Amino acid sequence: MSFVVEIQPEILPKTDNSVGIDLGIKTFATFSDGTKVDAPKPLKKRIKKLRKVK
């Protein structure tokens, strides 16, 4: 089975804004405005920490 869908794409207003993203190891991503996203931690470490808290 297959089907085709035709849609009209939404045209967004043009802006002069741009964002730079730096991918790293300790900090997963740093944006050009200074916002930092921490690297995701492995599940095993989180489970171990949860056991200590309980």
C-alpha positions as CSV (number, residue, x, y, z in Angstrom):
1,M,0.0,0.0,0.0
2,S,1.2,3.5,-0.7
3,F,-0.3,6.9,-0.8
4,V,0.7,10.5,-1.7
5,V,-0.1,13.6,0.3
6,E,0.3,17.0,-1.2
7,I,0.5,20.0,1.2
8,Q,1.5,23.6,0.9
9,P,4.5,24.4,3.1
10,E,4.1,27.2,5.6
11,I,6.2,30.2,4.6
12,L,8.0,31.6,7.6
13,P,9.0,35.3,7.8
14,K,12.7,36.0,7.1
15,T,14.9,37.2,10.0
16,D,18.5,38.2,10.4
17,N,18.8,35.9,13.4
18,S,21.3,33.1,13.4
19,V,22.6,30.6,16.0
20,G,25.9,28.9,16.3
21,I,26.2,25.5,18.0
22,D,29.4,24.1,19.4
23,L,29.3,20.3,20.2
24,G,31.6,19.1,22.9
25,I,32.3,16.3,25.3
26,K,31.8,17.7,28.8
27,T,29.1,20.1,27.6
28,F,27.0,18.5,25.0
29,A,26.2,21.7,23.2
30,T,27.0,25.4,23.7
31,F,24.9,27.9,21.7
32,S,26.2,31.3,20.5
33,D,24.1,33.1,23.1
34,G,26.0,31.2,25.9
35,T,23.2,28.7,26.7
36,K,24.8,25.3,27.6
37,V,23.2,21.8,27.4
38,D,24.8,19.2,29.6
39,A,25.8,15.9,28.1
40,P,23.3,13.1,28.9
41,K,24.5,10.8,31.7
42,P,24.5,7.0,31.3
43,L,21.5,5.2,32.8
44,K,23.7,3.0,35.0
45,K,25.1,6.0,36.9
46,R,21.6,7.4,37.5
47,I,20.3,4.1,38.8
48,K,23.3,3.8,41.2
49,K,22.7,7.3,42.5
50,L,19.0,6.6,43.0
51,R,19.8,3.5,45.0
52,K,22.0,5.5,47.3
53,V,19.3,8.1,47.9
54,K,16.8,5.4,48.8
